[in-house]
Amino acid sequence: MSPIEKAALEYAWACVGYGDACVVEDVRLAVRAGEIVGLVGPNGAGKSTLLRAVTGDARLLAGDIRVRGDSIGALTPRERALRVGVVPQQVSAAFSIPAREFVEMARHPHLPRFGTYGPRDDEAVERALVMTDTAHLADRPVDALSGGDLQRLALAQALAIGPEVLLLDEATAHLDLNHRLQVLDLVRSLAKDGMAVLAVFHDLDMAARYADRLAVVHGGGAGDADVPERVLTAEMLREVFGVRAVVGIDPITGAVAVTPVLRDGAVRATELNARVLVVGGAGSAAPLLRRLVLAGLRVDAAALNTGDADALVAEALGVPFARIPPFAPMDAEAAVQVAKTAEAADVIVVTPVPFGHGNVDNLLIAVRAGKPLVLMGSVEGRDFTGGAAESYWIEALERGAMLVNEVEAAEEAVLAVVRRRGVEEGDHEGPDGSP
């Protein structure tokens, strides 16, 4: 049997929406027992609509959605409720009933037509309250609970059903960090015990940490579900979210980690046609690179090792740099490229990068380029070249380099040079702007 045939929940070329309007079409997605599949994408893309189509709150306009092989159209509302538990994005507390009664409502589909609650129902409700850490709320009226407590109570209600499939529509949106982790750890445990979970995530780091596979909902469709490291790429984030980001691996959890750097629309246009060369490495240049790009300047970086933190940020920002292999020293080709970039620069900044024999040529080129130079911090404690870097640093100061300590001051020094250059060029223009 194929993975689709084994699915606990399956979208088979499904088109879902409202009225006659399709919001997401041609969706082919399978959620198997024992796994969490996450849906990610921009607001309004249709992630919640995909979940609502399972419960009947959105329309299935074409294709099919099946739960354990049965089409949802062939299931009665009661049958659907017995198989699928749902935690919606917004939980309503319309009546002032005790929290326990709120959770007990989930047991209605289990009761015979004229039946009453029995020991099995009480056990299911109590178990759900304990699992979600809401037992202490049992006697409190739901309309007096905080949004976070009500959200956890909604999860307890969904679990009290005893579902085979659990749908989570941004179920941790109103929770503090502690309870967010508690809920997702619980969901992870439920999946491990065989439950199939389809969850909408807005927090991409949490999605990568807890989901086995992710699917991107965007542009009226849904991409194939795959492992987070193949879905959460810098290219996808820019195309789908309009965000330039650094994508790496969290050293603690081992999960994909996304660090947004800036929005595509955040870079402001400027009339100053100026180029800045930034000498960095080991993450020392990242904050300044971002600020200079946001200021609308044309920014280049000197030689950087592939995989270095500054290289990752430069790639996200679209900042060109001379690439050298990881942990390798600058070679002649990189030195020539940096020298050409320095020659074209209007101002050069040296960030607080440590200097060794492998990268000291970056500093030498910056000092000898004959361009306005901004030095950040002190060279003390950063020279691992036996004194060569310190001698170049002193030479730079003797040549009139500006010395600053903070990123903000470095940015201001660069902008001051650029403005002064603009004024000087303007002095040579006639009244009509001609030379």
C-alpha positions as CSV (number, residue, x, y, z in Angstrom):
1,M,0.0,0.0,0.0
2,S,1.1,3.5,-0.7
3,P,1.6,6.2,2.0
4,I,-1.6,7.9,0.8
5,E,-3.6,4.6,1.2
6,K,-2.3,4.3,4.7
7,A,-3.2,7.9,5.7
8,A,-5.3,8.7,8.7
9,L,-6.2,11.9,6.9
10,E,-5.9,12.4,3.2
11,Y,-6.6,15.3,0.8
12,A,-6.9,13.9,-2.6
13,W,-6.7,16.7,-5.2
14,A,-9.0,18.6,-2.9
15,C,-10.3,22.1,-3.7
16,V,-11.6,23.9,-0.6
17,G,-13.2,27.2,0.0
18,Y,-16.4,29.1,0.8
19,G,-19.5,29.4,-1.3
20,D,-18.4,28.7,-4.8
21,A,-14.9,30.3,-4.3
22,C,-12.0,27.9,-4.1
23,V,-9.3,29.2,-1.6
24,V,-6.8,26.3,-2.0
25,E,-7.0,23.9,-4.9
26,D,-5.4,20.6,-6.0
27,V,-4.3,19.8,-2.5
28,R,-2.6,16.4,-2.3
29,L,-1.6,15.7,1.3
30,A,-1.5,12.7,3.6
31,V,-1.2,12.6,7.3
32,R,-0.3,9.2,8.7
33,A,-0.9,7.9,12.2
34,G,2.0,8.7,14.4
35,E,3.2,11.9,12.7
36,I,2.7,15.6,12.9
37,V,2.3,17.5,9.6
38,G,2.5,21.3,9.8
39,L,1.0,23.8,7.5
40,V,2.9,27.1,7.1
41,G,2.4,30.1,4.9
42,P,1.4,33.8,5.0
43,N,-1.8,35.0,6.5
44,G,-4.9,34.5,4.4
45,A,-3.3,31.7,2.3
46,G,-5.9,29.1,3.3
47,K,-4.2,27.1,6.0
48,S,-7.2,27.3,8.4
49,T,-9.6,26.7,5.5
50,L,-7.9,23.3,4.9
51,L,-8.6,22.3,8.4
52,R,-12.2,23.7,8.4
53,A,-13.0,21.6,5.3
54,V,-12.5,18.5,7.4
55,T,-15.1,19.6,10.0
56,G,-17.5,21.0,7.4
57,D,-16.9,24.7,8.3
58,A,-15.5,25.2,4.8
59,R,-16.7,23.6,1.6
60,L,-15.1,20.8,-0.3
61,L,-15.6,22.0,-3.9
62,A,-13.7,19.3,-5.8
63,G,-11.6,16.2,-5.1
64,D,-12.0,14.4,-1.8
65,I,-11.0,14.5,1.8
66,R,-10.9,11.1,3.6
67,V,-10.6,10.1,7.2
68,R,-9.3,6.6,7.7
69,G,-10.3,5.9,4.1
70,D,-13.9,7.2,4.4
71,S,-14.9,10.3,2.4
72,I,-16.0,13.1,4.8
73,G,-19.1,13.5,2.6
74,A,-20.1,10.0,3.5
75,L,-19.6,10.6,7.3
76,T,-22.4,11.9,9.5
77,P,-21.6,14.8,11.8
78,R,-21.5,12.4,14.7
79,E,-19.1,10.0,12.9
80,R,-16.9,12.9,12.0
81,A,-16.8,14.2,15.5
82,L,-15.8,10.8,16.9
83,R,-12.8,10.6,14.6
84,V,-11.5,14.1,14.5
85,G,-10.7,16.4,17.4
86,V,-10.3,20.2,16.6
87,V,-8.7,23.1,18.5
88,P,-9.7,26.2,16.6
89,Q,-7.7,29.5,16.3
90,Q,-10.3,31.4,18.4
91,V,-12.1,29.7,21.3
92,S,-15.5,31.1,22.2
93,A,-16.8,31.0,25.8
94,A,-20.4,32.1,25.1
95,F,-21.9,30.6,28.3
96,S,-20.8,30.8,31.9
97,I,-20.5,27.1,32.5
98,P,-17.8,25.3,34.6
99,A,-14.7,24.3,32.7
100,R,-15.4,20.6,33.4
101,E,-18.8,20.9,31.7
102,F,-17.1,22.6,28.7
103,V,-14.8,19.6,28.3
104,E,-17.7,17.1,28.9
105,M,-19.5,18.5,25.8
106,A,-17.0,16.6,23.7
107,R,-18.4,13.3,24.9
108,H,-21.9,13.9,23.4
109,P,-21.2,12.0,20.2
110,H,-20.3,8.9,22.4
111,L,-23.7,8.9,24.1
112,P,-26.7,6.9,22.9
113,R,-29.7,8.9,21.9
114,F,-31.2,9.1,25.4
115,G,-28.1,8.0,27.3
116,T,-26.3,9.8,30.1
117,Y,-22.7,10.2,31.1
118,G,-21.1,7.2,32.6
119,P,-17.8,6.3,34.2
120,R,-16.0,6.0,30.9
121,D,-17.0,9.5,30.0
122,D,-15.8,10.8,33.4
123,E,-12.5,9.0,33.0
124,A,-12.0,10.5,29.5
125,V,-12.7,14.0,30.7
126,E,-10.5,13.7,33.8
127,R,-7.7,12.3,31.7
128,A,-7.9,15.2,29.2
129,L,-7.9,17.7,32.0
130,V,-4.8,16.1,33.6
131,M,-3.0,15.9,30.3
132,T,-3.5,19.5,29.5
133,D,-2.8,20.7,33.0
134,T,-6.2,22.2,33.3
135,A,-7.7,20.1,36.1
136,H,-7.3,23.0,38.6
137,L,-9.6,25.0,36.4
138,A,-12.4,22.4,36.4
139,D,-14.8,24.4,38.6
140,R,-14.1,27.9,37.2
141,P,-16.6,29.4,34.7
142,V,-15.1,29.4,31.2
143,D,-16.1,33.0,30.5
144,A,-13.8,34.1,33.4
145,L,-10.7,32.3,32.0
146,S,-7.8,33.9,30.2
147,G,-7.3,33.3,26.5
148,G,-4.4,31.0,27.2
149,D,-6.4,28.9,29.8
150,L,-9.3,28.7,27.4
151,Q,-7.1,27.6,24.6
152,R,-5.7,24.7,26.7
153,L,-9.2,23.8,27.8
154,A,-10.2,23.6,24.1
155,L,-7.4,21.1,23.7
156,A,-8.7,19.1,26.6
157,Q,-12.1,19.1,25.0
158,A,-10.7,17.9,21.7
159,L,-8.7,15.1,23.5
160,A,-11.8,14.0,25.6
161,I,-13.4,12.8,22.3
162,G,-10.6,10.2,21.9
163,P,-10.0,11.1,18.3
164,E,-7.8,9.4,15.7
165,V,-7.0,12.7,14.0
166,L,-6.2,16.0,15.8
167,L,-6.5,19.3,14.0
168,L,-4.7,22.3,15.6
169,D,-5.3,25.7,14.1
170,E,-2.5,27.8,15.7
171,A,-3.4,26.2,19.0
172,T,-0.6,27.8,20.9
173,A,-1.3,31.4,19.8
174,H,-2.5,32.7,23.1
175,L,-0.1,30.7,25.3
176,D,3.0,31.8,27.2
177,L,6.3,30.1,26.4
178,N,6.0,27.5,29.2
179,H,2.5,26.4,28.2
180,R,3.3,26.6,24.5
181,L,6.1,24.0,25.0
182,Q,3.8,22.0,27.3
183,V,1.1,21.7,24.7
184,L,3.4,20.9,21.8
185,D,5.3,18.3,23.9
186,L,1.9,16.7,24.7
187,V,1.0,16.8,21.0
188,R,4.3,15.2,20.2
189,S,3.7,12.5,22.7
190,L,0.2,11.9,21.3
191,A,1.6,11.5,17.8
192,K,4.2,9.1,19.2
193,D,1.3,7.0,20.6
194,G,-0.3,6.8,17.1
195,M,-2.4,9.9,16.7
196,A,-2.3,11.7,13.3
197,V,-1.9,15.5,13.8
198,L,-2.4,18.3,11.2
199,A,-1.4,21.6,12.7
200,V,-1.2,25.2,11.4
201,F,1.9,27.0,12.6
202,H,2.9,30.7,12.4
203,D,6.1,30.2,14.4
204,L,8.4,28.6,11.9
205,D,11.0,27.6,14.6
206,M,8.3,25.7,16.5
207,A,7.0,24.1,13.3
208,A,10.5,22.9,12.5
209,R,11.0,21.6,16.0
210,Y,7.8,19.6,16.4
211,A,6.5,18.7,12.9
212,D,7.8,15.6,11.1
213,R,6.9,17.2,7.8
214,L,5.8,20.6,6.6
215,A,3.7,21.8,3.7
216,V,3.7,25.4,2.4
217,V,0.3,26.9,1.7
218,H,0.7,29.8,-0.7
219,G,-0.7,31.3,-3.9
220,G,-3.9,29.2,-3.9
221,G,-2.1,25.9,-3.5
222,A,-0.2,23.7,-1.1
223,G,3.3,22.3,-1.7
224,D,4.3,18.8,-1.1
225,A,4.9,17.9,2.6
226,D,8.5,17.2,3.3
227,V,11.0,17.3,6.2
228,P,11.6,20.8,7.6
229,E,15.1,21.2,6.4
230,R,14.0,20.8,2.8
231,V,11.0,23.1,3.1
232,L,12.3,26.0,5.3
233,T,14.9,27.4,2.9
234,A,16.0,30.9,2.4
235,E,14.6,30.9,-1.1
236,M,11.2,29.8,0.1
237,L,11.1,32.4,2.8
238,R,11.8,35.1,0.4
239,E,9.4,33.9,-2.2
240,V,6.5,33.1,0.1
241,F,6.9,35.5,3.0
242,G,8.9,38.3,1.3
243,V,11.6,38.0,4.0
244,R,15.3,37.6,3.7
245,A,16.4,35.2,6.4
246,V,19.3,33.0,7.6
247,V,18.4,29.4,7.9
248,G,20.5,27.2,10.1
249,I,20.4,24.4,12.7
250,D,19.7,25.1,16.3
251,P,22.7,23.7,18.2
252,I,20.5,22.8,21.2
253,T,17.5,21.1,19.6
254,G,19.1,20.1,16.3
255,A,16.0,21.5,14.5
256,V,16.0,24.0,11.7
257,A,16.2,27.6,13.0
258,V,15.0,30.6,11.0
259,T,16.4,34.1,11.8
260,P,14.6,36.8,9.8
261,V,17.1,39.5,8.7
262,L,14.8,42.0,6.9
263,R,11.7,42.3,4.8
264,D,12.1,42.9,1.1
265,G,10.1,46.1,1.3
266,A,12.1,47.4,4.2
267,V,15.1,48.7,2.2
268,R,14.5,52.4,1.5
269,A,15.5,54.0,-1.7
270,T,18.2,56.7,-1.5
271,E,19.6,59.2,-3.9
272,L,23.1,58.6,-2.6
273,N,24.9,56.4,-5.1
274,A,27.6,55.1,-2.8
275,R,29.4,51.8,-2.2
276,V,30.6,50.5,1.2
277,L,33.0,47.7,1.7
278,V,32.7,45.9,5.1
279,V,35.5,43.7,6.5
280,G,34.1,41.1,8.8
281,G,34.0,37.5,9.9
282,A,32.8,35.4,12.8
283,G,29.5,37.3,13.0
284,S,31.2,40.6,13.7
285,A,29.8,42.4,10.7
286,A,26.2,41.0,10.6
287,P,24.5,43.9,12.5
288,L,26.3,46.5,10.4
289,L,25.6,44.8,7.1
290,R,21.9,44.8,7.9
291,R,21.8,48.5,8.9
292,L,23.7,49.6,5.9
293,V,21.5,47.7,3.5
294,L,18.4,49.1,5.3
295,A,19.9,52.6,4.8
296,G,19.8,52.0,1.0
297,L,23.5,51.8,0.5
298,R,25.2,49.5,-1.9
299,V,27.2,47.1,0.3
300,D,29.9,44.6,-0.4
301,A,31.8,42.4,2.0
302,A,35.4,41.4,1.9
303,A,36.5,37.7,1.9
304,L,34.4,35.4,4.1
305,N,34.5,31.7,4.7
306,T,31.4,29.8,3.4
307,G,29.2,29.0,6.4
308,D,30.5,31.8,8.5
309,A,27.8,33.8,10.3
310,D,28.6,36.9,8.4
311,A,28.6,35.0,5.1
312,L,25.1,33.6,5.9
313,V,23.8,37.1,6.6
314,A,25.5,38.5,3.5
315,E,23.8,35.9,1.4
316,A,20.4,36.7,2.9
317,L,20.9,40.4,2.3
318,G,22.2,39.9,-1.3
319,V,25.6,41.4,-0.3
320,P,28.4,40.2,-2.6
321,F,31.6,38.9,-1.0
322,A,34.7,36.9,-1.9
323,R,34.0,33.3,-1.1
324,I,36.6,31.0,0.5
325,P,36.1,27.5,1.7
326,P,35.2,26.9,5.4
327,F,38.2,27.4,7.7
328,A,40.5,28.1,4.7
329,P,42.8,31.1,4.5
330,M,42.4,33.8,1.9
331,D,43.9,32.8,-1.4
332,A,45.3,35.0,-4.2
333,E,42.0,35.0,-6.1
334,A,40.1,36.2,-3.1
335,A,42.7,38.9,-2.4
336,V,42.4,40.2,-5.9
337,Q,38.6,40.3,-5.7
338,V,38.7,42.1,-2.4
339,A,41.2,44.6,-3.8
340,K,39.0,45.4,-6.8
341,T,36.0,45.9,-4.5
342,A,38.0,48.2,-2.3
343,E,39.1,50.2,-5.3
344,A,35.5,50.8,-6.2
345,A,34.3,51.5,-2.7
346,D,33.6,55.0,-1.4
347,V,34.2,54.1,2.2
348,I,35.5,51.0,4.0
349,V,34.5,49.7,7.5
350,V,36.6,47.2,9.5
351,T,34.4,45.4,12.1
352,P,35.6,43.9,15.4
353,V,36.8,40.6,13.7
354,P,39.7,38.7,15.1
355,F,42.7,38.6,12.7
356,G,44.8,35.6,12.0
357,H,47.2,34.8,9.2
358,G,44.2,33.5,7.1
359,N,42.3,36.8,7.0
360,V,44.8,39.6,7.8
361,D,45.0,40.4,4.1
362,N,41.5,41.8,4.4
363,L,42.8,44.4,6.8
364,L,45.9,45.1,4.7
365,I,43.8,45.8,1.6
366,A,41.4,48.0,3.6
367,V,44.3,50.1,5.0
368,R,46.2,50.5,1.7
369,A,43.1,51.2,-0.5
370,G,43.4,54.9,0.1
371,K,39.7,55.3,0.9
372,P,37.9,56.8,3.9
373,L,38.2,54.1,6.6
374,V,36.2,53.4,9.7
375,L,37.7,51.1,12.3
376,M,35.5,49.5,15.0
377,G,36.8,48.8,18.5
378,S,40.4,48.2,19.4
379,V,42.8,45.7,17.8
380,E,43.9,44.7,21.3
381,G,43.1,41.0,21.9
382,R,42.2,40.5,18.2
383,D,45.7,40.2,16.7
384,F,46.7,36.6,16.3
385,T,49.3,37.3,13.6
386,G,52.3,38.0,15.7
387,G,51.9,41.8,15.4
388,A,51.1,42.2,11.7
389,A,47.4,43.2,12.3
390,E,48.4,45.7,15.0
391,S,50.9,47.3,12.7
392,Y,48.3,47.7,9.9
393,W,45.8,49.1,12.5
394,I,48.3,51.7,13.7
395,E,49.1,52.6,10.1
396,A,45.4,53.1,9.4
397,L,45.0,55.5,12.4
398,E,48.1,57.4,11.3
399,R,46.5,57.8,7.8
400,G,43.4,59.3,9.4
401,A,41.0,56.4,9.9
402,M,38.0,57.1,12.1
403,L,37.7,55.0,15.3
404,V,34.3,54.1,16.6
405,N,33.0,51.5,19.1
406,E,29.3,50.9,18.4
407,V,27.5,49.7,15.3
408,E,25.3,52.9,15.4
409,A,28.4,55.0,15.4
410,A,29.9,53.1,12.5
411,E,26.7,53.6,10.4
412,E,26.7,57.3,11.2
413,A,30.4,57.6,10.2
414,V,29.7,55.9,6.9
415,L,26.7,58.1,6.2
416,A,28.7,61.2,7.0
417,V,31.4,60.2,4.5
418,V,28.7,59.5,1.9
419,R,26.9,62.8,2.5
420,R,30.2,64.7,2.4
421,R,31.0,63.0,-0.9
422,G,27.6,64.0,-2.3
423,V,28.1,67.6,-1.3
424,E,31.6,67.8,-2.8
425,E,30.3,66.3,-6.1
426,G,27.5,68.9,-6.0
427,D,30.0,71.7,-5.8
428,H,31.2,70.9,-9.3
429,E,27.8,71.1,-10.9
430,G,26.2,74.1,-12.6
431,P,22.9,75.7,-11.7
432,D,21.1,73.2,-13.9
433,G,22.9,70.2,-12.4
434,S,25.4,69.9,-15.3
435,P,29.2,69.9,-14.7
